[in-house]
Amino acid sequence: MRRVVISLLVAALGVTSACAYTVNGTAVSEQVLDIDPPFTTEQPAPSTDSSDPSDPSSTSEPDDDSDTGTVGDICALVGWKDLPYDVPDKDAEPTETGYDAKFDQSCKWQTAVGDLDVGVTLRFREGQPITLEQSNGEFEVEGRAVTYFDRTTDTSVQPSCVLVMDYAGGGIGIIVIDGSARFGAICDQGKKVAEVLLANEPTG
């Protein structure tokens, strides 16, 4: 009898776990607000400089006034006030920063809506565009092409939309995760984040 009870419990847990990504909007206990980002990074073209590196006259010292490539804190350009979620403090810092070592900057804004965790993640890489392994299409925001991958009905992941665009001399990836269906189309949420980023894009 005890074995039967244990078997039933295991089966019940299996069914509950299976609901994680097969029923959109189903709550998942202690769910991590993220999906495996389907990003690829274009490698810069190899240098065509034919100068002899052994010749001192062929090298030059960097200009003291030259751009170091640093663009500042990209995650500070977006905040809770730009997102549709109800949180106690709209001036609060992102939930987490620097969590993806594959990128120069990364951050997320995560909150609970009922039993679901929803939010936005950003990933930025300096000097290199970020592309998508697959996409549904692209739209234009402030003259900038934004490629997107709508995964709202993809039952293998949390309901989400992934967007990428060239940004501040590099590339930025935006992921909106929202199974609540309370804040409009997920890709529209991502488009609004892109608009905020472009309105505050570092220059120079």
MOSULCOR-V340693 format. One record per pair of residues at least 12 apart in sequence whose C-alpha atoms are under 10 Angstrom apart, sorted by the first residue. I is the first residue (numbers start at 1). J is the second residue. D is the distance in whole Angstrom. If there is no record, write none. Layout:
BEGIN
I_J_D, I_J_D
END
This chain:
BEGIN
16_28_9, 16_29_10, 17_29_9, 19_155_9, 20_155_9, 20_156_9, 20_157_8, 20_158_8, 21_154_8, 21_155_5, 21_156_5, 21_157_5, 21_158_6, 21_159_8, 22_153_9, 22_154_8, 22_155_5, 22_156_6, 22_157_8, 22_158_9, 23_153_9, 23_154_10, 23_155_7, 23_156_9, 23_157_10, 23_158_9, 23_159_10, 23_179_10, 24_152_8, 24_153_7, 24_154_8, 24_155_7, 24_156_9, 24_157_9, 24_158_7, 24_159_6, 24_178_10, 24_179_6, 24_180_9, 24_181_10, 25_115_9, 25_116_7, 25_117_10, 25_152_10, 25_158_8, 25_159_7, 25_178_8, 25_179_4, 25_180_6, 25_181_8, 26_115_8, 26_116_8, 26_158_9, 26_159_10, 26_179_8, 26_180_9, 27_114_9, 27_115_6, 27_116_5, 27_117_8, 27_158_10, 27_179_9, 27_180_9, 28_115_8, 28_116_7, 28_117_9, 28_158_10, 29_115_9, 29_116_9, 29_117_10, 30_116_10, 30_117_9, 31_116_9, 31_117_7, 31_158_10, 32_110_9, 32_117_8, 32_118_10, 33_108_8, 33_109_9, 33_110_7, 33_111_9, 33_116_10, 33_117_7, 33_118_7, 33_119_7, 33_120_8, 33_121_9, 33_158_9, 33_176_10, 33_177_7, 33_178_9, 34_108_9, 34_110_10, 34_118_9, 34_119_9, 34_120_9, 34_121_8, 34_157_9, 34_158_8, 34_160_9, 34_175_8, 34_176_9, 34_177_7, 35_121_10, 35_157_7, 35_158_7, 35_159_10, 35_160_9, 35_162_10, 35_175_8, 35_176_10, 35_177_8, 36_157_9, 37_123_9, 37_132_9, 37_133_9, 37_162_8, 37_173_9, 37_174_9, 37_175_8, 38_130_10, 38_131_8, 38_132_6, 38_133_6, 38_134_8, 38_135_10, 38_149_9, 38_162_8, 38_163_10, 38_173_10, 39_123_10, 39_130_6, 39_131_6, 39_132_5, 39_133_6, 39_134_9, 39_162_9, 39_163_9, 39_164_8, 39_172_10, 39_173_8, 40_129_9, 40_130_6, 40_131_5, 40_132_6, 40_133_6, 40_134_10, 41_125_9, 41_128_7, 41_129_6, 41_130_5, 41_131_6, 41_132_8, 41_133_10, 41_171_8, 42_127_10, 42_128_6, 42_129_6, 42_130_6, 42_131_7, 42_171_10, 43_127_9, 43_128_7, 43_129_8, 43_130_10, 44_127_8, 44_128_7, 44_129_9, 67_204_8, 69_126_7, 69_127_8, 69_168_9, 69_169_8, 69_170_10, 69_204_9, 70_126_8, 70_127_10, 70_168_10, 70_169_10, 70_202_10, 71_126_8, 71_168_7, 71_169_9, 71_170_10, 71_201_9, 71_202_6, 71_203_8, 71_204_9, 72_105_10, 72_202_8, 73_105_8, 73_106_10, 73_202_10, 74_104_10, 74_105_7, 74_106_9, 74_107_9, 74_122_9, 74_123_9, 74_124_8, 74_168_9, 74_172_9, 74_197_8, 74_200_9, 74_201_9, 74_202_8, 75_93_9, 75_94_8, 75_97_8, 75_98_10, 75_105_8, 75_106_7, 75_107_6, 75_108_9, 75_121_10, 75_122_7, 75_123_9, 75_124_9, 75_197_9, 76_93_8, 76_94_9, 76_107_10, 76_197_10, 76_200_10, 77_193_10, 77_196_8, 77_197_6, 77_198_9, 77_199_9, 77_200_6, 77_201_8, 77_202_9, 78_93_10, 78_94_9, 78_109_10, 78_122_10, 78_193_8, 78_194_10, 78_196_7, 78_197_7, 78_200_9, 79_91_7, 79_92_8, 79_93_7, 79_94_7, 79_108_10, 79_109_8, 79_193_10, 79_196_9, 80_92_7, 80_93_8, 80_94_8, 80_109_7, 80_110_10, 80_119_10, 80_120_10, 82_189_10, 82_192_8, 82_193_7, 82_195_10, 82_196_7, 83_109_9, 83_119_8, 83_120_8, 83_183_10, 83_189_8, 83_190_10, 83_192_8, 83_193_8, 83_196_10, 84_119_9, 84_182_9, 84_183_7, 84_184_9, 84_189_8, 84_192_10, 85_109_10, 85_110_9, 85_111_8, 85_112_9, 85_113_8, 85_118_8, 85_119_8, 85_182_9, 85_183_8, 86_111_8, 86_112_9, 86_113_8, 87_110_10, 87_111_7, 87_112_9, 87_113_10, 92_109_10, 93_107_10, 93_108_10, 93_109_8, 94_107_7, 94_108_6, 94_109_5, 94_110_8, 94_120_10, 94_121_9, 95_107_8, 95_108_6, 95_109_5, 95_110_6, 95_111_8, 95_119_10, 95_120_10, 95_121_10, 96_108_5, 96_109_7, 96_110_8, 96_121_9, 97_109_9, 97_121_9, 97_122_9, 97_123_10, 98_123_9, 99_123_10, 100_122_10, 100_123_8, 100_124_10, 101_123_10, 102_123_9, 102_124_10, 102_125_9, 103_122_10, 103_123_6, 103_124_6, 103_125_5, 103_126_8, 103_172_10, 104_123_8, 104_124_6, 104_125_5, 104_126_7, 105_122_8, 105_123_6, 105_124_5, 105_125_7, 105_126_9, 105_172_9, 106_121_7, 106_122_5, 106_123_4, 106_124_6, 106_125_9, 106_172_10, 106_173_9, 106_174_10, 107_120_8, 107_121_6, 107_122_5, 107_123_7, 107_124_9, 108_120_6, 108_121_4, 108_122_6, 108_123_9, 108_174_10, 108_175_9, 108_176_10, 109_121_6, 109_122_9, 109_176_10, 110_177_9, 112_180_10, 113_178_9, 113_179_9, 113_180_7, 113_182_9, 114_180_8, 115_180_9, 116_178_8, 116_179_7, 116_180_7, 117_177_8, 117_178_7, 117_179_8, 117_180_9, 118_158_10, 118_159_10, 118_160_10, 118_176_8, 118_177_5, 118_178_5, 118_179_7, 118_180_8, 119_160_10, 119_175_8, 119_176_6, 119_177_5, 119_178_7, 119_179_10, 119_189_10, 120_160_9, 120_161_10, 120_162_10, 120_174_7, 120_175_6, 120_176_5, 120_177_6, 120_178_9, 120_189_9, 120_190_8, 120_193_9, 121_162_10, 121_173_8, 121_174_6, 121_175_5, 121_176_7, 121_177_8, 121_190_10, 122_162_10, 122_163_10, 122_164_10, 122_172_7, 122_173_6, 122_174_5, 122_175_7, 122_176_9, 122_193_10, 123_164_9, 123_171_8, 123_172_6, 123_173_5, 123_174_7, 123_175_9, 124_164_10, 124_166_10, 124_167_8, 124_168_9, 124_170_7, 124_171_6, 124_172_4, 124_173_6, 124_174_9, 125_166_10, 125_167_9, 125_168_9, 125_169_9, 125_170_6, 125_171_5, 125_172_6, 125_173_9, 126_167_9, 126_168_8, 126_169_7, 126_170_4, 126_171_7, 126_172_9, 127_166_10, 127_167_9, 127_168_8, 127_169_5, 127_170_4, 127_171_7, 128_166_8, 128_167_9, 128_168_10, 128_169_7, 128_170_5, 128_171_6, 128_172_9, 129_164_9, 129_165_7, 129_166_6, 129_167_8, 129_168_10, 129_169_8, 129_170_5, 129_171_4, 129_172_7, 129_173_10, 130_163_10, 130_164_6, 130_165_7, 130_166_7, 130_167_9, 130_170_8, 130_171_5, 130_172_6, 130_173_7, 131_147_8, 131_148_10, 131_163_9, 131_164_6, 131_165_8, 131_166_9, 131_171_8, 131_172_9, 131_173_8, 132_147_8, 132_148_8, 132_149_8, 132_162_8, 132_163_8, 132_164_7, 132_165_10, 132_173_9, 133_149_9, 134_147_10, 134_148_9, 134_149_7, 135_147_7, 135_148_6, 135_149_4, 135_150_8, 135_151_10, 135_162_9, 135_163_9, 135_164_10, 136_148_6, 136_149_5, 136_150_7, 136_151_9, 137_149_7, 137_150_9, 137_163_10, 138_163_9, 138_164_9, 138_165_10, 139_191_9, 140_165_10, 140_191_9, 141_165_10, 141_191_8, 141_192_9, 141_194_7, 141_195_6, 141_198_8, 142_194_9, 142_195_7, 142_198_7, 142_199_8, 143_198_10, 144_165_7, 144_166_8, 144_167_9, 144_194_10, 144_195_10, 144_198_9, 145_164_9, 145_165_6, 145_166_8, 146_163_7, 146_164_6, 146_165_5, 146_166_8, 146_173_10, 146_190_10, 146_191_8, 146_194_8, 147_162_8, 147_163_6, 147_164_5, 147_165_6, 147_166_10, 147_173_10, 148_161_7, 148_162_6, 148_163_4, 148_164_7, 148_165_9, 148_173_10, 148_174_9, 148_175_10, 148_187_8, 148_190_9, 148_191_9, 149_161_6, 149_162_5, 149_163_6, 149_164_9, 149_175_10, 149_187_8, 150_162_7, 150_163_9, 150_175_10, 150_176_10, 150_185_10, 150_186_8, 150_187_7, 151_176_10, 151_177_9, 151_186_9, 151_187_9, 152_177_9, 152_178_9, 152_179_8, 152_181_10, 152_185_9, 152_186_7, 152_187_9, 157_177_10, 158_176_10, 158_177_7, 158_178_8, 158_179_7, 159_176_9, 159_177_6, 159_178_6, 159_179_5, 159_180_9, 159_181_9, 159_186_8, 160_175_7, 160_176_5, 160_177_4, 160_178_6, 160_179_8, 160_185_10, 160_186_6, 160_187_8, 160_190_9, 161_174_8, 161_175_6, 161_176_5, 161_177_7, 161_178_9, 161_185_9, 161_186_6, 161_187_5, 161_188_9, 161_189_9, 161_190_7, 161_191_10, 162_174_6, 162_175_4, 162_176_7, 162_177_9, 162_186_9, 162_187_8, 162_190_8, 163_175_6, 163_176_9, 163_187_8, 163_190_7, 163_191_8, 163_193_10, 163_194_9, 164_190_10, 164_194_9, 165_194_8, 165_198_10, 167_194_10, 167_197_9, 167_198_8, 167_201_7, 167_202_9, 168_197_10, 168_198_9, 168_201_6, 168_202_6, 168_203_7, 168_204_9, 169_201_10, 169_202_9, 169_203_9, 169_204_9, 172_194_9, 172_197_10, 173_194_9, 174_187_10, 174_190_7, 174_191_9, 174_193_8, 174_194_8, 175_187_9, 175_189_10, 175_190_7, 175_193_10, 176_188_9, 176_189_7, 176_190_6, 176_191_10, 176_193_9, 177_189_10, 177_190_9
END
